[in-house]
């Protein structure tokens, strides 16, 4: 079986149009037709393929990380700035949290 390498004439505008849809593509929420177009484009465009692979890996690594806990003092200030003080509930106290 022979592999045919397709010549890709780099067109920044075409790449930019596909890049606008990358988040939805990686999440699997993009329309099937547009997915096929992006995949066909990536088959000949090394730049876009690298961007897609890097984005997918970054999202995977991010999802594997534990959610950070905000120190109560930071959480309280955030709720005050957002004018959500009535909804503020302190999180568990952390031993790492500095005392004032």
C-alpha positions in Angstrom: 0.0 0.0 0.0 1.6 3.3 -1.0 1.2 6.6 0.8 0.5 9.7 -1.2 1.8 12.9 0.3 -0.5 15.7 -0.6 1.1 19.1 -1.3 -0.2 21.7 1.1 -0.2 25.3 0.0 -0.3 27.1 3.4 -3.1 29.6 3.5 -3.2 31.5 6.8 -6.9 32.4 6.4 -8.0 28.8 5.8 -6.0 27.7 8.9 -7.4 30.6 10.9 -11.0 29.6 10.0 -10.4 26.0 11.2 -8.6 27.2 14.3 -11.7 29.1 15.4 -13.5 25.8 15.7 -10.8 23.8 17.4 -12.3 23.9 20.9 -15.5 22.4 19.7 -13.6 19.9 17.6 -11.5 18.7 20.5 -14.5 18.5 22.7 -16.4 16.5 20.1 -19.3 18.9 19.8 -18.6 20.1 16.3 -20.8 19.2 13.3 -19.7 16.1 11.5 -19.2 17.9 8.2 -16.9 20.5 9.7 -15.0 17.7 11.6 -14.3 16.0 8.3 -13.1 19.2 6.8 -10.8 19.9 9.7 -9.5 16.3 9.6 -8.8 16.5 5.8 -7.0 19.8 6.4 -4.9 18.4 9.2 -3.9 15.5 6.9 -2.0 18.0 4.8 -1.2 20.8 7.2 1.5 20.0 9.7 1.0 23.4 11.5 -2.7 22.8 12.3 -2.1 19.1 13.2 0.5 20.2 15.8 -1.9 22.9 17.2 -4.8 20.4 17.5 -2.6 17.7 19.1 -1.1 20.2 21.5 -4.5 21.5 22.5 -5.9 18.0 23.0 -3.0 17.0 25.2 -3.2 20.2 27.2 -6.9 19.7 27.9 -6.2 16.0 28.9 -3.5 17.0 31.3 -5.6 19.8 32.8 -8.5 17.5 33.4 -6.2 15.0 35.2 -5.0 17.7 37.7 -6.8 17.9 41.0 -8.9 21.1 41.5 -7.1 23.6 43.6 -8.7 24.8 46.9 -9.0 28.5 47.4 -7.9 29.7 50.8 -10.9 30.9 52.7 -9.6 34.5 52.9 -9.3 34.6 49.1 -12.7 33.0 48.6 -14.3 35.5 50.9 -12.7 38.5 49.0 -13.8 37.0 45.7 -17.4 36.7 46.9 -17.3 40.3 48.2 -15.9 41.7 44.9 -18.6 39.8 43.0 -21.2 41.0 45.4 -22.1 37.4 46.3 -21.4 37.7 50.1 -24.9 36.3 51.0 -23.9 33.1 49.2 -20.4 32.7 50.8 -19.7 29.4 52.6 -16.2 28.9 53.9 -14.4 25.9 52.5 -12.5 23.5 54.7 -9.6 25.1 56.6 -6.2 24.3 55.1 -3.0 23.9 57.2 -1.2 25.7 54.4 -3.4 28.8 54.7 -1.5 31.7 56.3 -3.2 33.3 59.4 -3.6 37.0 59.7 
